[in-house]
Amino acid sequence: MPEISRFFGIIIRMFHDEQNPPHFHAEYAGGKAVFHFRGNIIKGDLKSRTATRLVRE
C-alpha cells in the first residue's frame, strides 16, 4: 500500500481504488486503524489517544 505521509512516527497509507467510504490507513507503534476522511475511525485502534487526535486533524 503506498505511503502518502509520515509524521511523529505515524504512517499514513492510501489506495486510490479501494472501496467506499473514502478512507485511509494509519499505523503507529504497532497499532493500525482505518479512518474515514471526516476523522472517524472505521476499524482498528492506534493504541494512542495522542496519535489518534493527530491523525483526525
C-alpha positions in Angstrom: 0.0 0.0 0.0 1.5 3.4 -1.0 2.7 5.6 1.9 1.5 9.2 1.4 2.7 10.8 4.7 4.8 10.1 7.7 4.9 12.4 10.8 5.7 11.9 14.5 6.1 8.2 13.8 2.6 7.9 12.3 2.5 6.4 8.8 -0.5 7.2 6.5 -1.3 4.9 3.6 -4.0 5.0 0.9 -5.0 3.2 -2.2 -6.8 5.3 -4.9 -9.2 2.5 -6.0 -10.3 1.0 -2.7 -14.0 0.5 -1.8 -16.2 3.1 -0.2 -16.4 5.0 2.0 -13.3 7.1 1.2 -10.7 6.3 3.8 -7.0 6.0 4.7 -4.9 3.7 6.8 -2.8 4.9 9.8 -0.1 3.0 11.7 1.6 3.9 14.9 3.7 1.9 17.4 2.2 -1.4 16.2 -1.4 -0.1 16.2 -3.3 0.1 13.0 -6.6 1.9 12.2 -8.7 2.8 9.2 -10.1 6.4 9.2 -12.9 8.0 7.2 -11.8 11.3 5.7 -14.1 13.1 8.2 -11.8 11.7 11.0 -14.0 8.9 12.4 -12.3 5.5 13.0 -13.9 2.9 10.8 -11.8 -0.1 12.1 -8.9 -0.7 14.4 -7.0 1.2 17.1 -3.8 3.2 17.1 -3.3 2.4 20.8 -2.5 6.1 21.5 -5.0 8.9 22.1 -2.5 11.5 21.1 -1.7 9.8 17.8 -5.4 9.3 17.1 -6.0 13.1 17.7 -3.1 14.0 15.4 -4.5 11.8 12.6 -8.0 13.2 12.9 -6.7 16.7 12.5 
